[in-house]
């Protein structure tokens, strides 16, 4: 069982994961940038090129897939376009 801190970290991680996937699905550059602090964006001179690269290699929507591991986790797996 997760303690309160672990639960909060997991919830935060899940929210970031969902935001990135939504941004990839909609090609929303600003949504990806919203995940970074103003200071981080100031020092990331090539962030736009990195985001463009992510959009270029992204091949389709993600689906949640259950992985049987110890401990059991959910993982997002890319689904190739038909």
Backbone bond lengths (Angstrom), bond angles and torsions (degrees), N, CA, C in turn:
res aa  C-N    CA-C-N  psi(-1)  N-CA   C-N-CA  omega(-1)  CA-C   N-CA-C  phi
1 X - - - 1.447 - - 1.518 108.70 -
2 X 1.316 116.49 139.87 1.452 121.70 -179.31 1.518 110.73 -80.19
3 X 1.337 115.02 140.37 1.453 117.01 172.66 1.521 108.54 -79.54
4 X 1.330 116.69 176.06 1.459 120.19 -174.16 1.530 112.34 -61.26
5 X 1.325 117.37 -40.26 1.467 121.01 179.56 1.511 110.87 -65.94
6 X 1.320 117.59 -44.37 1.461 120.91 178.84 1.516 111.33 -62.62
7 X 1.318 117.06 -39.76 1.464 121.47 178.93 1.525 110.08 -62.58
8 X 1.328 116.97 -43.71 1.460 121.42 179.50 1.522 110.46 -64.00
9 X 1.331 117.67 -43.02 1.458 121.26 178.13 1.524 111.04 -63.30
10 X 1.326 116.71 -41.49 1.462 120.60 178.69 1.524 110.89 -64.65
11 X 1.318 116.81 -43.25 1.461 120.61 178.28 1.523 110.88 -61.49
12 X 1.328 116.31 -43.24 1.465 120.86 178.86 1.518 110.82 -63.61
13 X 1.313 116.50 -43.97 1.464 121.39 178.69 1.523 111.14 -62.48
14 X 1.308 116.83 -42.50 1.469 121.22 178.68 1.524 110.79 -62.82
15 X 1.327 117.26 -39.74 1.462 120.72 -179.95 1.529 110.76 -66.04
16 X 1.324 117.24 -41.89 1.464 120.79 177.73 1.527 110.04 -63.37
17 X 1.324 115.96 -43.79 1.464 121.17 179.03 1.529 110.83 -57.79
18 X 1.321 117.01 -46.86 1.466 121.54 -179.84 1.533 111.04 -64.03
19 X 1.323 116.56 -38.51 1.459 120.65 179.88 1.522 111.06 -65.19
20 X 1.329 116.97 -43.78 1.465 120.57 179.10 1.524 110.52 -63.00
21 X 1.312 116.82 -44.19 1.466 120.13 -179.63 1.528 110.69 -63.85
22 X 1.325 116.88 -42.81 1.472 120.07 177.86 1.532 109.97 -61.38
23 X 1.328 116.53 -42.63 1.464 120.61 179.93 1.523 111.18 -63.29
24 X 1.322 117.02 -39.98 1.469 120.07 177.58 1.523 110.75 -66.53
25 X 1.321 116.92 -43.66 1.462 120.86 -179.20 1.526 111.98 -63.05
26 X 1.333 116.67 -34.27 1.465 120.84 -176.28 1.531 112.77 -104.56
27 X 1.338 115.70 0.42 1.477 121.87 -177.25 1.530 110.71 52.05
28 X 1.319 114.60 49.96 1.465 121.90 -176.71 1.530 110.07 -100.65
29 X 1.315 116.00 94.11 1.466 123.28 -179.02 1.528 111.52 -58.41
30 X 1.326 116.88 -42.37 1.462 120.50 -177.42 1.521 112.56 -67.93
31 X 1.319 117.31 -31.39 1.455 120.27 177.62 1.531 110.29 -65.98
32 X 1.315 117.13 -40.58 1.465 120.14 176.44 1.525 109.95 -64.46
33 X 1.311 116.45 -44.47 1.468 120.26 -179.44 1.525 111.83 -63.36
34 X 1.331 116.93 -28.31 1.465 120.11 -179.21 1.523 112.50 -65.80
35 X 1.312 117.10 -14.65 1.467 121.31 179.18 1.531 112.44 -80.43
36 X 1.337 117.02 -10.55 1.452 121.91 -176.74 1.525 110.54 -108.71
37 X 1.327 115.86 152.12 1.461 120.41 175.90 1.529 109.45 -72.42
38 X 1.326 115.61 162.22 1.463 120.17 176.78 1.527 110.14 -60.13
39 X 1.311 116.03 -38.53 1.476 120.51 -179.87 1.527 110.36 -64.93
40 X 1.311 117.40 -43.79 1.471 120.43 179.65 1.522 110.43 -62.59
41 X 1.321 116.75 -41.81 1.470 120.46 179.37 1.527 111.17 -65.39
42 X 1.327 116.19 -35.36 1.466 120.97 179.11 1.527 110.74 -61.25
43 X 1.330 116.92 -37.74 1.460 121.26 -176.60 1.532 113.61 -94.13
44 X 1.298 117.57 -3.39 1.471 121.55 179.58 1.521 109.03 -99.29
45 X 1.313 115.89 76.05 1.467 121.14 -174.96 1.520 112.86 -61.28
46 X 1.318 117.16 -28.03 1.464 120.28 -175.89 1.528 113.43 -107.18
47 X 1.321 117.14 23.10 1.470 119.26 -176.65 1.527 111.70 -63.05
48 X 1.320 117.93 -36.65 1.463 119.90 -179.78 1.527 111.36 -63.86
49 X 1.324 116.36 -39.49 1.469 119.85 177.41 1.534 110.40 -65.47
50 X 1.330 116.11 -39.15 1.460 119.93 177.98 1.519 112.49 -64.43
51 X 1.322 116.06 -41.33 1.465 120.36 178.36 1.529 109.95 -66.89
52 X 1.324 116.45 -42.23 1.470 119.62 176.88 1.524 110.92 -58.30
53 X 1.328 116.36 -40.63 1.470 120.74 178.79 1.526 110.67 -64.08
54 X 1.330 117.17 -42.07 1.469 120.13 177.38 1.522 110.72 -59.34
55 X 1.331 116.67 -45.34 1.461 120.46 179.62 1.528 110.70 -63.49
56 X 1.309 116.62 -37.26 1.464 121.38 -177.90 1.531 112.18 -66.57
57 X 1.323 117.62 -40.22 1.466 119.68 -176.11 1.528 113.52 -89.97
58 X 1.322 116.82 -11.93 1.461 120.62 -179.66 1.522 109.39 -69.45
59 X 1.326 116.39 128.29 1.467 120.54 -172.53 1.520 115.17 -110.34
60 X 1.278 118.86 3.50 1.455 117.68 179.67 1.498 112.61 157.67
61 X 1.298 115.62 -175.89 1.450 120.99 -177.41 1.520 111.47 -72.70
62 X 1.319 114.47 155.05 1.454 121.09 177.37 1.521 109.18 -96.28
63 X 1.304 115.25 149.03 1.454 121.21 172.81 1.516 107.41 -126.64
64 X 1.306 115.21 148.17 1.446 119.89 178.57 1.520 108.26 -77.84
65 X 1.313 116.11 131.66 1.461 121.33 -178.48 1.510 108.12 -130.45
66 X 1.313 115.69 133.20 1.454 120.28 -178.72 1.521 109.63 -83.20
67 X 1.308 116.18 124.68 1.460 121.20 176.69 1.516 108.48 -104.04
68 X 1.299 116.32 133.01 1.459 119.64 178.64 1.524 107.47 -91.19
69 X 1.307 114.68 103.25 1.450 121.94 179.23 1.519 108.05 -141.50
70 X 1.278 116.31 175.64 1.459 120.62 174.70 1.500 107.81 -113.62
71 X 1.266 124.78 115.78 1.462 124.22 -7.50 1.528 111.09 -74.62
72 X 1.294 116.12 160.17 1.466 120.05 -179.70 1.517 109.27 -65.48
73 X 1.317 115.74 137.01 1.463 120.15 179.87 1.518 109.45 -138.69
74 X 1.315 115.13 158.85 1.456 121.66 170.78 1.510 106.73 -96.99
75 X 1.287 116.38 145.60 1.455 119.86 178.35 1.517 108.99 -139.16
76 X 1.316 115.34 146.78 1.461 120.68 177.12 1.510 108.30 -90.72
77 X 1.309 116.39 127.87 1.451 121.40 -178.86 1.527 109.36 -120.48
78 X 1.326 117.95 135.28 1.462 118.76 179.44 1.521 111.11 -69.53
79 X 1.301 116.24 145.21 1.458 122.06 176.13 1.519 106.75 -115.10
80 X 1.314 116.19 121.72 1.470 120.38 -177.88 1.510 111.07 -68.80
81 X 1.318 115.81 146.49 1.452 121.00 177.00 1.518 109.78 -66.40
82 X 1.307 116.17 145.05 1.474 120.57 179.58 1.498 111.52 -78.84
